[in-house]
Every structure is written in structure tokens, then in C-alpha cells.
Amino acid sequence: MFRNPALSCALMLGAALHAADAPAPAAPAGHDHGAPAGENKAPEPKESMFLSVDPKEPKTARLVVVSAYNAANYGMNFNGFAKGGARYTIPLGWTVSVVFTNNSPVPHSAIVVERPVVKRLQMGDPAFTGASTPNPVRGTTGKTGVPFRFVAGEAGEYAIACGFPSHSANGHWIGFDVSATAEAPSLQFGDKPPYVAR
Ligand SMILES: [Cu+2]
């Protein structure tokens, strides 16, 4: 058997994904992707924890992106959401300042890609220069914040995805839109009204 559980998991999920566009199977028991122990301890996600603006830094959205925030989707979530269940909207031309952390011992990462890319096993290059954690294929562990920033220079529908192979295809992504009409950044959880940061 594979000695590296993350690797064996990635390979197993990769094999499963050869059925093109078939829904990815749920990870079998014992193969979770690093959901933190004590899954009920993570506080209920609140939008204001993950998006803010600082008046001293105009036209800059500050994002907190936490991988394996809780046990949702076997830990393959950002801020508790997977499969596009949460969505940031950023005004066109704003700077996006992200601090990424990973609550899990299993490597995860964050990379901004065009929305259709989330189905792929590998994410390739970020949609905007600088829009990923370092080496997103390898990912990082540990709760030390990993900062990155970029300019949302083109309107469209994107995603914040995990660059660790096969994770995004298994739901480790949330929505990230760049809007030519929005005047302030917002974050929407599911069907709730978007939270607008001002
Ligand atoms: Cu991941």
C-alpha cells in the first residue's frame, strides 16, 4: 500500500475521476482529508470573519481563507464551504489581499482559477498574477497564515480552488466573482443575502 495517505488518497480519487464528469464519490471511511479533530468545535462560520475592508487601504478587499475550517466535505472546504457553496464578489480593479491558513495536517492550498477549471485534476496557473499560495500543487500545512495578493483585473466568474491534485474536482473550491458593477466586496453563504463589507 502507499505509505503516504495523502498521496494514496489523491491517486485513488484520481482513478475515480477517470469517469469524466461523473460525480466524485465520497471518500471512504478512514480517508478523510484532514478534517480537524473535534469537528463540532469550529464556530459557525460568519461572513465578517472572512471578508473586510480597511479604510486606510482603499479599494483593497481583505480575505481570510481557511482550509479544513470544519469537517464539511471531509475537510476539503474553505471557511466551511465546498463545491461553490460560498462566493466572494470583488469589484473590478480592486486589490485582493488574502491570508490563507490550513487547519489540517493534510496539505491544502488556494489558487484563483476560472470557474470551469475546478473540474480538472490540476489547476495550472492562477487566473491573475500572484493569485495563489506558493507552490499550490504541494500545498501547505499548519496554521501560520500564508499571505498573497493580486489585482482583480478582469471581470468574470472565477473560483478559489485547492491546487492539491484532485481536491478541487472533489469539491474543494468556492466561488470568486469579479464584477464590473459591484461597488463594494461581498461574501455570500449559500442562499443567504450577501454580506457587503464597507
Ligand atoms: Cu485541498
Residues whose N, C-alpha, C, O or C-beta is under 5 A from the ligand:
A	BS01	CU	P107 H108 S109 C162 F164 H167 H172
